[in-house]
């Protein structure tokens, strides 16, 4: 059992190597003769004893240094100058064998002196004796010998002179010192000049997060602490051995120091150290994490205050400005020094306090803040030059954290001039056309509803004029969109200048415009305005030194004559505009019920047309083509017919233009191509002679990039020889883009099919391109054939076309032949083949098959 004051320094002296030796006091009980002390670098000092069999027993107690006493008159504790290797002290009743003071060889000897009485005190004196027998110098350490129930006990205290404090007093002082250390709010460590930790408090272990294992065998060395910290990264990156070596080298020359250290867990410590007179140093560690966090928060608040894009104003309870940030100066133009001490006016008032700029005045705002503690809204501020600006403002009271009383006011506001301007722009864009600045469709709908309501209330009439520019698409596509946009701007300016300010002018999109005329007297007033618009918009336009010409087609509907509903008025005017275009363009047309019926029928056909091919409602009829000289059958032209289950057979002029316009013609054309090839294959399989099958291709089909693949697939599906298929293409279709047409026709020609130009003479052909097209036939339009026997010009045109075709190596087919006179005349002019009602009307496939067997003669 160990009692007493372990880890208490009692003596310091210099050994043979000039290094200090530590001694510690430990009390040992039950010491018996034959016990001895042994020491090694691994175990320290060990109190050992003899076993009955003579072998060395297990250690009785372990400590750094142990003094033992068995009650004999003299006890010698013999030690080497350095406690290294193996050294021991024998404990027994024999004499001490030490030399007496004054002996020439008794330098720095230790002596025990028995005090008076049994169990009295024994004094050990460390004596310094010189060869000249100078008076001894030294310090004393007192040991008390006692007997308790047959056991022998020795206790020892440190560094006491004769008449010094008692053992209890020293223990009390040590306990008090340790209590003081443990209750200091910061961590404390004491290191001696041998880099050994000799004292610390519990806060030191907790704050620096040292595990209890480091302190199980006593206080560790400074090197141990350094190495543990380096291993867990407390000192940052680097080789741990090198880091520890550098730190130990710095502690050999301690100096006052104070620095901040951030641990890996984010804790910030203020480390302050002070060297001690005897060597070593004492260090305190203070946790300043909260203080650093507060400092950083204050610094961040200062940065936010200084760099905030919004103006921040702090006032006292009297509304006088205490502080402003740079944004306040940037917005108002008032310097911070000039603003301090002045009264802050949050409302929309001037220096006199009059709220004449919109929003509440300052008195109202401060009254609300006083009642509720805060206010936010939009007001009007004033810059230093007197210019007003809109702003958003928020004011809050700043309360004391303890009393909850308002001590200051903070106002935050920002200049929203740019936002107001953007809102105005967005508002304008929402109701106006971005290109022309006219009212857009949304604005037109709202204005037209208001105009109709006002006209109904006042018993007035109203007109809606729907305008569309003729040939604008051609101008836009050929000259480019910038030119088209400039043309639309000029049209918009002319429209605004031609009507009253109370009238509405809007652009719906593209080249469509609407004019709403209010307060008109009747149709004659509208006629006058329409004629004026027609004249002004038909005048030439100059765009980038280019003179452009376009005319409007105008449709007109009247309130309440045509309808009392705004949407119906727009729809009726649109219908009338399409009739004006159909009537020849550059015209204006009033809406009638007949127009509505035609428009309704058109919509009905469009609805029924979609999906008709999928439902199997189309049929192919065929019109024969004959050789003009021999009279035998040369081919058949496939013509599509629509047999609706309710409306019956619908003529091609009723649905073909609509199919072209809506794009349904592509689906219909693909069906016609496949059905014609299939029927031709069926006739061949039935033993009928080989005949050329002609199929018309629409303009929309020619624009399809997959046309060649579609034709190839139709031939492959029917296993029809490509030479039996002839594709008819209108002259205007190939001349819209002749370069692409040459490539497309050549690709079709490479499939082996035949190519024919349909309606030749009705369009505009370029002979330079015509010779490049891989053609087989020219078809002369029926308009030149119908009067060929009466009109010499038609005859000359046909003769020229025939001559041109033959010179290009092409054969000529004339369509629309209806009389024998026309047959004779066309035969004289050199036409190779003829087609028309004179020979046969278009007939069904069954009739073709019967006629091939009984009537028509083939080559």
C-alpha positions in Angstrom: 0.0 0.0 0.0 1.3 3.4 -0.9 0.6 6.4 1.1 2.0 9.9 1.4 2.7 12.4 -1.3 3.7 10.8 -4.5 5.1 13.0 -7.4 6.5 15.6 -4.9 10.0 16.9 -5.6 12.1 16.8 -2.4 15.6 17.2 -3.7 17.5 18.4 -6.8 21.2 18.0 -7.4 23.5 17.5 -10.3 24.8 14.1 -11.2 28.1 13.1 -12.7 26.9 14.1 -16.2 25.7 17.5 -14.9 22.0 16.6 -15.4 19.4 16.9 -12.6 18.1 14.0 -10.6 14.5 13.8 -9.4 13.6 12.3 -6.1 10.1 11.5 -5.0 8.7 10.5 -1.7 6.6 7.4 -1.3 5.7 5.7 2.1 6.1 2.0 2.2 4.4 -0.3 4.8 5.3 -3.8 5.9 9.0 -3.4 5.1 10.9 -6.5 6.2 14.6 -7.4 6.5 15.7 -8.9 3.2 13.6 -6.6 1.1 15.4 -4.5 -1.5 14.8 -2.0 -4.2 15.6 -2.6 -7.9 15.2 -0.2 -10.8 15.2 -0.5 -14.5 14.3 1.9 -17.4 11.2 -0.3 -18.1 9.8 -0.7 -14.6 11.3 2.1 -12.5 12.0 1.3 -8.9 10.5 -2.0 -7.5 10.4 -3.1 -3.9 11.2 -6.8 -4.0 11.6 -9.6 -1.3 12.8 -13.2 -0.9 10.5 -16.2 -1.3 10.8 -19.3 0.9 12.5 -21.2 -1.8 15.1 -18.5 -2.2 13.8 -17.2 -5.5 13.0 -13.6 -6.2 9.3 -12.8 -5.5 7.0 -10.6 -7.5 7.2 -6.9 -7.0 5.7 -5.6 -3.8 5.2 -2.0 -5.0 6.5 0.1 -7.8 7.3 3.8 -7.9 9.9 6.2 -9.3 12.0 6.4 -6.2 11.3 4.7 -2.9 12.7 5.3 0.6 12.1 2.4 3.0 12.9 2.0 6.8 12.6 -1.1 8.9 13.2 0.6 12.3 16.9 -0.1 12.6 19.0 2.6 14.1 20.8 3.5 10.9 19.5 3.0 7.3 21.7 3.6 4.4 20.1 4.4 1.0 22.9 4.0 -1.5 22.2 5.3 -5.0 24.2 6.0 -8.1 24.5 9.5 -9.5 22.0 8.5 -12.3 19.2 6.0 -11.9 20.0 4.0 -15.0 20.6 0.3 -15.4 20.1 -1.6 -12.2 20.6 0.0 -8.8 19.2 -1.2 -5.5 19.2 -0.3 -1.8 19.5 -3.0 0.8 17.2 -2.8 3.7 18.4 -4.5 6.9 19.5 -4.0 10.5 23.2 -3.9 9.8 25.2 -0.7 10.1 25.2 1.9 7.5 28.9 1.7 6.6 28.9 5.4 5.5 31.8 7.7 6.2 31.4 10.4 8.8 31.2 14.1 8.0 34.7 15.6 7.7 36.1 12.6 5.9 38.2 13.6 2.9 36.1 11.2 0.8 32.7 12.2 2.2 31.8 14.8 -0.5 28.0 15.0 -1.1 27.1 12.1 1.2 23.8 11.4 2.7 23.3 10.5 6.4 20.5 9.3 8.6 20.6 10.4 12.2 18.4 8.7 14.8 16.2 11.0 16.8 15.7 10.6 20.5 13.4 7.8 21.6 12.0 4.7 20.0 10.0 5.6 16.9 11.4 9.1 16.9 12.4 11.2 14.0 15.5 10.4 11.9 17.1 13.2 9.9 18.9 12.8 6.7 21.2 15.6 5.8 22.6 16.3 2.4 26.0 17.6 3.2 28.5 19.4 0.9 32.0 18.8 2.3 35.1 20.3 0.7 38.6 18.9 1.0 39.5 21.9 3.2 36.8 20.8 5.7 34.8 23.9 5.2 31.6 24.2 7.2 28.9 21.8 5.8 26.1 23.2 3.8 22.9 21.4 2.9 19.2 20.8 3.3 17.3 18.4 5.5 14.7 15.8 4.9 12.9 14.4 7.9 11.8 10.8 8.2 9.6 9.5 11.0 9.9 5.9 12.3 6.9 4.3 13.9 5.7 0.9 14.9 2.1 0.0 14.4 0.8 -3.4 15.3 4.2 -5.1 14.6 4.6 -3.4 11.3 7.5 -1.1 10.5 6.6 2.2 8.7 8.6 5.1 7.4 7.1 8.3 6.0 9.0 11.2 4.6 8.4 14.9 3.7 10.3 17.2 1.4 12.8 20.0 1.7 12.4 21.0 5.3 14.9 22.8 7.4 15.1 22.3 11.1 12.0 23.8 12.6 10.1 23.9 9.2 6.5 23.0 8.5 5.1 19.6 9.6 4.2 16.8 7.3 0.5 17.6 7.6 1.0 21.2 6.8 2.9 20.4 3.7 0.2 17.9 2.6 -2.5 20.5 3.3 -0.6 23.0 1.2 -0.2 20.5 -1.6 -3.8 19.5 -1.5 -4.8 23.2 -1.5 -2.5 23.8 -4.5 -4.1 20.9 -6.4 -7.5 22.2 -5.5 -6.7 25.6 -6.8 -5.3 24.2 -10.0 -8.4 22.0 -10.5 -10.8 25.0 -10.0 -9.0 27.4 -12.3 -11.4 28.0 -15.2 -8.6 27.5 -17.8 -6.3 24.6 -18.4 -2.9 24.8 -16.6 0.3 22.7 -17.1 3.7 22.9 -15.4 6.7 21.5 -17.1 10.2 21.3 -15.6 13.5 21.9 -17.3 13.7 18.2 -18.2 10.6 18.5 -20.4 8.6 16.5 -17.9 5.0 17.4 -17.0 5.0 17.8 -13.2 1.6 19.3 -12.6 -1.7 19.9 -14.4 -5.4 20.2 -13.7 -8.3 18.3 -15.0 -9.3 21.1 -17.4 -6.0 20.5 -19.1 -6.9 17.0 -19.9 -10.5 17.8 -20.9 -9.8 20.9 -23.0 -6.9 19.3 -24.9 -8.8 16.0 -25.2 -6.1 13.8 -23.8 -7.3 10.2 -23.0 -7.0 8.9 -19.4 -4.5 6.2 -20.7 -1.8 8.8 -21.0 -2.0 9.4 -17.2 -2.3 5.9 -15.8 1.4 5.6 -14.9 1.8 9.1 -13.7 2.2 12.4 -15.5 3.6 11.9 -19.0 6.6 13.7 -20.5 6.2 16.6 -22.8 7.5 14.5 -25.7 4.7 12.0 -25.1 2.1 14.7 -25.3 3.6 16.2 -28.4 3.8 12.9 -30.1 0.2 12.0 -29.3 -1.0 15.4 -30.7 1.1 15.1 -33.8 -0.2 11.6 -34.5 -3.8 12.9 -34.5 -3.1 15.9 -36.7 -3.3 18.6 -34.1 -0.3 20.4 -35.6 -1.3 20.1 -39.2 0.3 18.1 -42.0 3.9 17.0 -41.9 6.1 14.2 -40.6 5.2 13.6 -36.9 8.8 12.9 -35.8 10.0 16.1 -37.4 7.2 18.1 -35.9 7.9 16.7 -32.4 11.6 17.3 -32.7 11.0 21.0 -33.6 8.6 21.5 -30.7 11.0 19.9 -28.2 13.9 22.1 -29.5 11.8 25.2 -28.9 11.0 24.2 -25.3 14.7 24.0 -24.4 14.8 27.8 -24.5 11.5 28.8 -23.0 10.3 32.3 -23.5 7.1 34.2 -22.8 4.6 33.4 -25.5 1.0 34.0 -26.4 -0.8 32.7 -29.5 -4.1 31.3 -30.7 -4.4 27.6 -31.8 -7.3 26.1 -33.6 -7.7 22.4 -32.9 -8.9 19.9 -35.5 -12.4 19.9 -34.0 -12.7 23.7 -34.5 -12.0 24.7 -30.9 -9.9 27.8 -30.6 -7.5 28.0 -27.7 -5.5 31.0 -26.4 -2.2 29.5 -25.3 -0.1 31.7 -22.9 3.2 30.6 -21.4 5.7 32.0 -18.9 9.2 30.5 -18.1 10.0 29.7 -14.4 13.1 30.9 -12.6 14.3 27.3 -11.8 13.7 26.2 -15.4 10.7 24.9 -17.2 7.5 26.9 -17.8 3.9 27.2 -16.8 1.3 27.3 -19.6 -2.4 28.3 -19.5 -5.0 27.3 -22.2 -8.2 29.3 -22.5 -11.1 28.2 -24.7 -11.9 31.3 -26.8 -14.1 29.5 -29.3 -17.2 31.5 -28.4 -15.3 34.7 -28.3 -13.8 34.0 -31.8 -17.2 33.1 -33.0 -18.6 36.3 -31.7 -15.8 38.3 -33.3 -16.3 36.5 -36.6 -20.0 37.2 -36.4 -19.3 40.9 -35.7 -16.8 41.0 -38.5 -19.4 39.4 -40.8 -22.0 41.8 -39.7 -19.7 44.7 -40.4 -19.0 43.3 -43.8 -22.7 42.9 -44.5 -23.3 46.4 -43.3 -20.5 47.9 -45.4 -21.2 45.8 -48.6 -24.9 45.5 -48.6 -26.5 46.7 -51.8 -29.4 48.0 -49.8 -29.2 51.2 -47.8 -29.1 50.6 -44.0 -29.9 53.4 -41.6 -29.7 53.1 -37.8 -31.5 55.8 -35.8 -32.0 56.6 -32.1 -35.3 56.8 -30.4 -35.6 60.4 -31.6 -35.4 59.2 -35.2 -32.0 60.9 -35.6 -29.5 59.0 -37.8 -26.7 57.3 -35.8 -25.0 55.4 -38.6 -25.5 54.7 -42.4 -23.7 52.3 -44.7 -22.0 53.1 -48.1 -25.1 52.0 -50.0 -27.1 54.9 -48.4 -24.6 57.4 -49.8 -24.7 55.6 -53.2 -28.5 55.8 -53.4 -29.2 59.2 -51.9 -25.9 61.0 -52.6 -25.6 62.2 -49.0 -22.3 61.5 -47.3 -22.3 59.5 -44.0 -20.9 62.4 -42.0 -23.6 64.7 -43.3 -26.4 62.2 -42.6 -25.4 61.6 -39.0 -27.6 63.6 -36.6 -30.2 64.4 -39.1 -33.8 63.2 -38.9 -34.6 60.2 -41.1 -37.8 60.6 -43.1 -39.1 57.2 -44.3 -42.3 58.5 -45.9 -43.1 59.9 -49.3 -42.7 63.5 -48.3 -40.4 66.4 -48.9 -38.5 68.5 -46.4 -41.7 70.1 -45.2 -43.3 66.7 -44.4 -46.0 66.8 -47.0 -46.9 63.4 -48.5 -47.4 64.5 -52.1 -45.4 61.8 -53.9 -47.5 58.8 -53.3 -47.4 56.4 -50.3 -47.7 57.3 -46.6 -45.9 60.3 -45.2 -43.2 60.0 -42.5 -45.5 60.8 -39.6 -47.8 58.0 -40.5 -44.9 55.5 -40.9 -43.3 56.4 -37.5 -46.7 56.2 -35.9 -47.1 52.6 -37.2 -43.6 51.7 -36.1 -44.3 53.1 -32.7 -47.5 51.1 -32.4 -46.4 47.8 -33.9 -42.6 47.9 -33.8 -42.2 47.6 -37.6 -43.4 48.7 -41.0 -42.7 47.8 -44.6 -43.9 49.1 -48.0 -43.1 51.3 -50.9 -42.4 55.0 -50.6 -40.7 57.7 -52.6 -37.3 59.0 -51.5 -35.4 62.1 -52.5 -31.8 62.3 -53.5 -29.5 65.1 -52.6 -30.2 66.9 -55.9 -33.9 66.9 -55.3 -34.7 64.0 -57.7 -37.3 61.6 -56.4 -37.0 57.8 -56.7 -39.2 54.9 -55.8 -37.9 52.6 -53.0 -38.9 49.7 -50.9 -38.5 50.3 -47.2 -38.6 48.2 -44.0 -38.2 49.6 -40.5 -37.8 47.5 -37.3 -37.3 48.4 -33.7 -34.1 47.1 -32.1 -34.8 45.8 -28.6 -32.5 45.4 -25.6 -32.0 41.6 -25.0 -32.7 41.9 -21.3 -35.3 44.6 -20.9 -36.9 44.1 -24.3 -37.2 47.8 -24.6 -36.6 49.5 -28.0 -33.3 51.3 -28.0 -32.8 52.0 -31.7 -34.5 51.7 -35.1 -33.0 50.1 -38.2 -34.3 51.0 -41.7 -33.4 49.1 -44.8 -34.4 50.4 -48.2 -33.4 50.0 -51.9 -33.8 52.0 -55.0 -36.4 50.2 -57.2 -36.2 52.6 -60.2 -34.8 49.9 -62.5 -37.4 47.4 -61.3 -40.3 49.9 -61.9 -38.9 50.5 -65.4 -38.7 46.8 -66.0 -42.3 46.3 -64.7 -43.4 49.0 -67.1 -41.6 47.3 -70.0 -43.1 43.9 -69.1 -46.5 45.5 -68.9 -46.0 47.0 -72.3 -44.8 43.7 -73.7 -47.8 42.0 -72.2 -50.2 44.2 -74.1 -48.1 45.3 -77.2 -46.5 43.7 -80.1 -42.7 43.6 -79.7 -41.9 44.4 -83.4 -44.4 47.1 -84.3 -45.4 48.5 -80.9 -49.1 48.0 -81.8 -51.6 46.3 -79.5 -51.1 42.5 -79.5 -53.8 39.8 -79.6 -54.3 39.8 -75.8 -54.7 43.6 -75.7 -57.0 43.5 -78.8 -59.3 41.1 -77.1 -59.6 43.2 -74.0 -60.1 46.5 -76.0 -62.6 44.9 -78.4 -64.7 43.7 -75.5 -64.7 47.2 -73.9 -65.5 48.7 -77.3 -68.5 46.4 -77.9 -69.8 47.1 -74.4 -69.5 50.8 -74.9 -71.1 50.7 -78.3 -74.0 48.6 -76.9 -74.5 51.0 -74.1 -74.4 54.1 -76.3 -76.4 52.6 -79.2 -73.5 53.0 -81.6 -72.1 50.8 -84.3 -68.7 49.3 -84.6 -66.5 47.8 -87.3 -63.8 45.2 -87.2 -61.3 45.2 -90.2 -59.1 42.2 -90.7 -56.0 43.0 -92.9 -53.6 40.5 -94.5 -50.7 41.6 -96.8 -50.6 40.1 -100.2 -47.3 38.4 -101.3 -45.7 39.2 -98.0 -44.4 35.6 -97.6 -42.6 35.9 -100.9 -40.9 39.1 -99.9 -40.0 37.7 -96.5 -38.6 34.4 -97.9 -36.7 35.9 -100.8 -35.2 39.1 -99.2 -34.9 37.8 -95.6 -36.6 38.4 -92.3 -34.9 41.7 -91.5 -36.4 43.2 -94.6 -39.8 41.6 -93.8 -39.7 43.0 -90.3 -38.9 46.5 -91.5 -41.8 46.3 -94.0 -44.1 45.3 -91.2 -43.0 48.3 -89.1 -43.7 50.7 -92.0 -47.2 49.1 -92.5 -47.9 49.6 -88.8 -46.9 53.3 -88.9 -49.2 53.8 -92.0 -52.1 52.1 -90.2 -51.7 54.3 -87.1 -51.6 57.5 -89.2 -54.6 56.5 -91.2 -57.1 56.1 -88.3 -58.2 58.1 -85.3 -56.5 58.0 -81.9 -59.7 56.5 -80.4 -59.5 53.6 -82.9 -57.6 50.4 -82.1 -54.8 49.1 -84.3 -53.3 45.7 -83.5 -51.0 43.1 -85.0 -52.1 39.5 -84.5 -48.9 38.0 -85.8 -47.1 37.5 -89.1 -48.6 39.9 -91.6 -52.1 40.0 -90.1 -53.4 43.3 -88.6 -56.8 44.3 -87.1 -58.4 47.8 -87.0 -61.4 48.4 -84.7 -63.4 51.5 -85.7 -65.6 53.0 -83.0 -68.6 55.3 -83.3 -69.2 54.8 -87.1 -72.3 56.0 -88.8 -72.8 53.0 -91.1 -71.2 50.9 -93.8 -70.4 53.9 -96.0 -68.1 55.2 -93.3 -66.3 51.9 -93.1 -66.1 51.8 -96.9 -64.3 55.2 -96.9 -61.8 54.1 -94.3 -61.2 50.8 -96.1 -60.5 52.6 -99.4 -58.1 55.0 -97.6 -56.2 52.1 -96.0 -56.1 50.2 -99.3 -54.6 53.2 -101.0 -52.0 54.0 -98.3 -50.9 50.4 -97.8 -50.6 49.8 -101.6 -48.1 52.6 -102.0 -44.4 51.6 -102.6 -42.2 50.9 -99.5 -38.5 51.7 -99.4 -36.4 49.3 -97.3 -32.6 49.5 -97.5 -32.8 51.4 -100.8 -35.0 48.6 -102.1 -38.5 49.5 -103.3 -41.1 46.9 -102.3 -44.7 46.6 -103.3 -47.5 44.9 -101.3 -51.2 45.3 -101.1 -53.7 44.5 -98.3 -56.7 42.2 -98.5 -59.3 43.5 -96.0 -62.3 41.7 -94.5 -64.9 43.7 -92.6 -67.6 42.8 -90.1 -70.1 45.1 -88.4 -71.6 45.4 -84.9 -74.4 44.6 -84.4 -75.3 43.7 -88.0 -73.0 40.6 -88.3 -72.7 39.7 -84.6 -72.9 41.1 -81.1 -70.1 38.8 -79.8 -66.5 40.1 -80.0 -65.1 36.7 -80.9 -67.7 36.2 -83.7 -66.9 39.7 -85.1 -63.2 38.7 -85.3 -64.1 35.4 -86.9 -66.4 37.0 -89.5 -63.9 39.6 -90.5 -61.3 36.9 -91.0 -63.7 35.0 -93.2 -64.4 38.1 -95.3 -60.7 38.7 -95.7 -60.2 35.2 -97.2 -63.0 35.9 -99.7 -61.2 39.2 -100.6 -58.1 37.2 -101.3 -60.0 34.7 -103.3 -61.6 37.5 -105.3 -58.2 38.7 -106.6 -56.4 40.3 -103.7 -55.9 44.1 -103.1 -59.6 44.3 -102.2 -61.9 44.8 -99.2 -64.9 42.6 -98.6 -67.9 42.9 -96.2 -69.0 39.8 -94.4 -72.2 38.0 -95.5 -74.0 35.0 -94.4 -73.0 33.2 -97.6 -69.4 33.7 -96.6 -70.1 32.1 -93.3 -71.8 29.1 -94.8 -68.8 28.6 -97.2 -66.4 28.9 -94.3 -68.4 26.5 -92.2 -68.5 24.0 -95.1 -64.7 24.4 -95.5 -64.1 23.6 -91.8 -66.5 20.6 -92.0 -64.6 19.2 -95.0 -61.2 19.8 -93.2 -62.5 17.9 -90.2 -63.7 15.0 -92.3 -60.6 14.9 -94.4 -58.3 14.1 -91.6 -58.1 10.4 -91.2 -60.0 9.7 -94.4 -57.1 7.7 -95.9 -56.8 5.6 -92.7 -60.6 4.9 -92.9 -60.3 3.7 -96.5 -62.6 6.4 -97.9 -60.4 7.3 -101.0 -60.7 5.6 -104.4 -58.4 5.6 -107.5 -60.0 6.3 -110.8 -58.1 6.2 -114.1 -58.2 8.3 -117.3 -56.7 6.7 -120.4 -54.0 8.3 -122.6 -53.9 7.4 -126.4 -51.4 7.6 -129.1 -52.4 10.5 -131.4 -51.6 8.7 -134.7 -52.2 5.0 -134.0 -55.0 5.5 -131.5 -53.9 2.7 -129.3 -53.8 2.9 -125.5 -50.4 4.1 -124.1 -51.1 4.7 -120.4 -53.4 5.5 -117.5 -53.4 8.6 -115.2 -54.4 7.7 -111.6 -56.8 10.3 -110.1 -58.0 10.3 -106.5 -61.6 10.4 -105.5 -63.2 10.8 -102.0 -66.3 8.8 -101.2 -67.5 9.9 -97.9 -69.9 7.5 -96.1 -72.5 10.3 -95.5 -71.8 13.0 -98.1 -71.1 10.5 -100.9 -68.6 11.2 -103.7 -66.8 14.5 -103.1 -65.2 16.2 -106.2 -61.4 16.8 -106.1 -61.7 20.7 -106.4 -63.5 20.7 -103.0 -60.8 18.8 -101.0 -57.5 18.9 -103.0 -56.7 22.6 -102.3 -57.7 22.1 -98.7 -55.5 19.0 -98.4 -52.6 21.0 -99.9 -53.1 23.8 -97.4 -53.4 21.6 -94.3 -50.7 19.1 -95.3 -53.0 16.1 -95.5 -52.1 15.8 -99.1 -48.8 14.1 -98.1 -50.7 11.2 -96.5 -53.2 11.1 -99.5 -50.3 11.2 -102.0 -48.5 8.3 -100.4 -51.7 6.2 -100.4 -52.3 7.1 -104.1 -48.7 6.0 -105.1 -48.9 2.7 -103.3 -52.5 1.9 -104.6 -51.6 2.7 -108.2 -48.5 0.4 -108.1 -50.6 -2.3 -106.5 -53.4 -2.0 -109.1 -50.9 -2.1 -112.0 -49.3 -5.2 -110.6 -52.8 -6.8 -110.2 -53.6 -6.1 -113.8 -50.4 -7.6 -115.0 -51.0 -10.7 -112.9 -54.5 -10.9 -114.5 -52.9 -11.1 -117.9 -53.6 -7.6 -119.1 -51.0 -5.8 -121.2 -48.3 -3.6 -119.7 -49.4 0.0 -119.3 -47.8 3.2 -118.0 -49.4 4.4 -114.8 -49.1 8.2 -114.2 -49.3 9.5 -110.6 -49.4 13.2 -109.7 -47.1 14.5 -107.0 -48.1 17.6 -105.0 -45.9 20.5 -104.0 -46.0 19.3 -100.4 -44.8 15.8 -101.4 -41.8 17.3 -103.3 -40.7 19.1 -100.1 -40.6 15.8 -98.2 -37.1 14.6 -97.8 -38.2 11.0 -97.8 -40.0 11.1 -101.2 -37.4 9.0 -103.0 -37.7 6.3 -100.2 -41.5 6.4 -100.4 -41.5 5.8 -104.2 -38.9 3.0 -103.9 -41.0 1.4 -101.1 -44.1 1.5 -103.2 -42.4 -0.2 -106.2 -40.8 -2.8 -103.9 -44.1 -3.6 -102.2 -45.9 -4.1 -105.5 -43.0 -5.7 -107.3 -43.8 -3.3 -110.2 -41.1 -2.6 -112.9 -40.0 1.1 -112.3 -40.4 1.8 -116.1 -44.2 1.4 -115.8 -44.5 4.2 -113.2 -44.6 7.8 -114.4 -44.5 10.7 -111.9 -46.2 14.0 -112.9 -44.9 17.2 -111.4 -46.4 20.7 -112.0 -44.2 23.3 -113.7 -44.6 25.8 -110.8 -43.5 23.2 -108.2 -40.1 22.5 -109.8 -39.4 26.1 -110.6 -39.8 27.3 -107.0 -36.4 25.9 -106.2 -34.9 24.6 -109.5 -31.5 23.6 -108.0 -33.1 21.3 -105.5 -35.6 20.1 -108.1 -32.8 19.0 -110.5 -31.2 16.9 -107.7 -34.6 15.4 -106.6 -35.7 14.5 -110.2 -32.4 12.9 -110.9 -32.7 10.8 -107.7 -36.2 9.7 -108.9 -34.9 9.0 -112.3 -32.2 6.8 -110.9 -34.9 4.6 -109.6 -36.0 3.9 -113.2 -39.3 5.7 -113.1 -40.4 8.2 -115.8 -40.8 11.9 -115.2 -43.4 14.2 -116.7 -44.0 18.0 -116.4 -47.7 18.6 -115.8 -49.6 21.8 -116.8 -46.8 23.0 -119.0 -47.2 26.6 -120.1 -49.2 27.8 -117.1 -46.2 28.6 -115.0 -42.8 30.3 -115.6 -40.1 28.0 -117.0 -36.4 28.7 -117.4 -35.1 27.0 -120.5 -31.6 26.7 -118.9 -33.1 24.6 -116.1 -35.6 22.8 -118.3 -32.8 21.2 -120.2 -31.3 20.0 -117.0 -34.4 18.2 -115.8 -34.3 14.5 -116.5 -37.8 14.5 -118.2 -39.7 12.1 -120.4 -42.9 14.0 -121.2 -44.4 17.4 -121.4 -48.1 17.7 -120.6 -49.8 20.7 -122.3 -52.4 22.3 -120.0 -56.1 22.0 -121.0 -56.4 25.8 -121.1 -54.4 25.9 -124.3 -56.3 22.9 -125.8 -59.9 24.1 -125.1 -59.8 26.9 -127.8 -57.2 25.6 -130.1 -59.5 25.3 -133.0 -60.6 28.9 -132.6 -57.7 30.8 -131.1 -54.6 31.1 -133.2 -52.5 32.1 -130.2 -53.3 28.9 -128.4 -52.3 27.0 -131.5 -49.0 28.8 -131.7 -48.3 28.2 -128.1 -49.0 24.5 -128.5 -46.9 24.3 -131.6 -44.0 26.1 -129.8 -44.3 23.7 -126.8 -44.3 20.7 -129.1 -41.3 21.9 -131.0 -39.4 22.7 -127.8 -40.2 19.3 -126.3 -39.1 17.4 -129.4 -35.9 19.4 -129.6 -35.2 18.3 -126.0 -36.0 14.7 -126.8 -39.3 14.7 -125.0 -42.7 13.4 -126.0 -45.8 15.6 -125.7 -49.2 14.8 -124.1 -52.1 17.2 -124.5 -54.8 16.9 -121.9 -58.4 18.2 -121.9 -59.2 17.0 -125.4 -63.0 17.0 -125.8 -63.7 17.0 -129.6 -62.6 15.4 -132.8 -61.6 18.8 -134.2 -59.1 19.2 -131.3 -57.8 15.7 -131.9 -57.1 16.5 -135.6 -55.6 19.9 -134.8 -53.3 18.5 -132.1 -52.3 15.7 -134.4 -51.3 18.3 -137.0 -49.2 20.2 -134.4 -47.3 17.1 -133.6 -48.7 16.1 -130.2 -47.6 12.5 -129.5 -50.4 11.5 -127.0 -53.9 12.7 -126.2 -56.1 12.6 -123.1 -59.5 13.9 -122.4 -63.3 13.4 -122.3 -63.3 12.8 -126.0 -61.8 9.4 -125.3 -63.0 8.6 -121.8 -63.8 10.2 -118.5 -62.0 8.9 -115.4 -63.4 5.5 -114.6 -63.0 3.0 -111.8 -60.5 0.1 -111.8 -63.2 -2.4 -112.7 -64.2 -0.4 -115.8 -60.6 -0.1 -116.8 -60.2 -3.9 -116.6 -63.3 -4.5 -118.7 -62.4 -1.9 -121.3 -58.9 -3.4 -121.6 -60.4 -6.7 -122.4 -63.2 -5.4 -124.8 -62.8 -1.8 -126.0 -59.4 -0.3 -125.7 -56.7 -1.4 -128.1 -53.1 -1.5 -126.9 -50.0 -1.6 -129.0 
